[in-house]
Amino acid sequence: MPSHTISAAGRTLQRIEEVILAFATLLIAVLTIVNVVCRTFLGFSLAVAQEVSQFCIIIVCFVGLSYAASKGRHIRMTAIYDSLPLTVRKLFMIGILPVLVADVRTCMVCRSVRANRV
């Protein structure tokens, strides 16, 4: 398969993702506004608005993840770590991080044991 076909298919897929993201985001906004108006002025809430909004949020989450990854714009959580000097990064990876993870796991186990006591 020629590379121009793959790139054309990729551009088409990105355009489809853009349309889905735009439509789902607008639908969430419209449904939320309509639901607020109904609740405030008409005295009832639209159950369908909440259900469809939740579905759209899931769509935006997963399609947005795909779109961001294809554009190389995904969120990276290493900005602080990357800005540290190499020696501090090594110290962090060897000493601080394992102790921190062990402490968090210990706290989780202790809370779980306390919560399950009868």
N, C-alpha and C positions, 0 to 999 in steps of 0.2 A: 504494500500500500504506500503510495507516495506521501512524503512528509507534508505537502501542501494540503492534502486531503485530511490528514489528522489535524492539522492546525485549523482548517476550516471547520471541521467537526468540533474542535475545542472552542472556537469562537461562537459557534452556534449554541453549544451547551452553556457557555457563559451568558449569552444573551437570554436564553431560556431561564437560567437561574436568576438573572437580574429582574426579569418580568415577574417571576414567582415571588421573589423577595419584595418587590415594590407592591404587588397586588396584596400579598398577605399583610404587609405592614399597614397599608391603607385600610384594609378590611378591619384590622384590629382597632385602628383609630376610629373609624366610622361606627363600628359596633359598640365601642365603649361610649362614644358620645351619645348615640341613640339610646343606649341603656340608661345613661345618666339622665337624659331628658325624660324618658318614660318613668323612671323611678321618682324624679323630682316633681314633675308636673302631672303625671297621670296616675301615680300611686302604685304602679306595679313594675316589676323587673322582668326583662326578657331572659328566660332561661337559655334560649338558643344563643343569645349573644355571648354568654360566658363560655358555653361549650365550644362554639366556633372560634372564639378568641383563643382559648387554650390550644385548640388544634392548630391554629395559625402560628402561635408562639412556637410550637414544636417544629412546624415546617420552617419557620424563619431560623430557628436554631440549627437544624441540620443542613438545610440548603445554604444558609449563611456560612456555616463551617466549610462546606465544600467550595463555595465561591471564594472565601477568604484564603483558603489553602491554595486554590488554583492561581490566585493573584499574588501569593506570597505575602499576604497581609495579616496573617494570623497573629494572635497575641502571644508574645514570649514573656515569660516571667523571670528572665535572667538578667534584667538590666542592672540591678544593684550588684549581683554576683559578678557580672562581666566587668564592672567598673573597678572592682577590687584589685589590688596588686596580686601577682602570682603567688607570693608566699602566703598571703592572707587567704587566698582561695584554697591553697593546699591545706592549710591549717583548718579551715572551715570544713573541707571534705573529709579530712582524716579524724579530727577531734570533735568539733562542735556539732556537726550534722548528725553523726551516729548517736551522740548523747541526747540530742534533742528528740530524735525519732524514738529512741528507747523510752524517754520520759513520757512522750505523748502516748505511746502504746501502753505503758504501765498505767497511766491515768485512765485510759479507756477500759482496760481490764478491771481495774479497781471499781470503776463506776458500774460496769456490767455486773460484777459480782454483787455489789451492794443492791443494785436494782432487782436482782433475781432472788434475793433472800425473802423467805416467806415468814 
